[in-house]
Amino acid sequence: MYKHITNGLNNMSVEDFWWDTHNELKELGLQKKFDKQLEKMRTQDKHRYKDTREQWAYALDKVKRLNE
């Protein structure tokens, strides 16, 4: 549905990305799991130098995969 979010981060504006991510999480009921994933990522070195948009894209993809 929103493959453009994780497959083409530079193809959309930041505002569109945040809006689409928020709406998708709301539709899927995954906001709490998404927030938990972001919190977990804050302590992991491999995510330390990712910008916020990259972190959100990663967390969104992860919670969607784990909840298919």
C-alpha positions as CSV (number, residue, x, y, z in Angstrom):
1,M,0.0,0.0,0.0
2,Y,2.7,2.5,1.0
3,K,5.8,0.8,-0.6
4,H,7.0,4.3,-1.6
5,I,7.7,5.1,2.0
6,T,10.4,2.5,2.5
7,N,11.5,2.0,-1.1
8,G,12.0,5.7,-2.2
9,L,12.6,7.9,0.8
10,N,13.6,10.8,-1.3
11,N,10.6,10.7,-3.7
12,M,8.2,12.5,-1.4
13,S,8.2,15.5,0.8
14,V,8.9,15.1,4.5
15,E,5.4,16.3,5.4
16,D,3.8,13.7,3.1
17,F,6.0,11.0,4.6
18,W,5.0,11.9,8.2
19,W,1.3,12.2,7.2
20,D,1.2,8.9,5.3
21,T,3.1,7.1,8.1
22,H,0.8,8.4,10.8
23,N,-2.3,7.4,8.8
24,E,-1.0,4.0,8.0
25,L,-0.2,3.3,11.6
26,K,-3.6,4.5,12.7
27,E,-5.4,2.3,10.1
28,L,-3.4,-0.8,11.0
29,G,-3.6,-0.1,14.8
30,L,0.2,-0.3,15.2
31,Q,1.0,3.0,16.8
32,K,2.0,1.5,20.2
33,K,4.2,-1.1,18.6
34,F,5.8,1.5,16.3
35,D,6.6,3.7,19.3
36,K,8.0,0.7,21.2
37,Q,10.2,-0.1,18.1
38,L,11.5,3.4,17.9
39,E,12.3,3.4,21.6
40,K,14.2,0.1,21.2
41,M,16.1,1.5,18.2
42,R,17.4,4.5,20.3
43,T,19.6,2.1,22.3
44,Q,21.0,0.2,19.2
45,D,24.3,1.4,17.7
46,K,23.3,0.4,14.1
47,H,20.5,3.1,14.2
48,R,22.6,5.8,15.8
49,Y,23.5,7.8,12.7
50,K,20.2,7.4,10.8
51,D,18.1,10.5,10.5
52,T,14.6,10.6,11.9
53,R,13.0,9.8,8.6
54,E,15.2,6.7,8.1
55,Q,14.4,5.5,11.6
56,W,10.6,6.0,11.1
57,A,10.8,4.1,7.8
58,Y,12.7,1.3,9.3
59,A,10.3,1.0,12.3
60,L,7.2,1.2,10.1
61,D,8.5,-1.6,7.9
62,K,9.5,-3.7,10.9
63,V,6.2,-3.5,12.7
64,K,4.3,-4.2,9.5
65,R,6.4,-7.3,8.8
66,L,6.0,-8.6,12.3
67,N,2.2,-8.1,12.3
68,E,1.3,-9.5,8.9
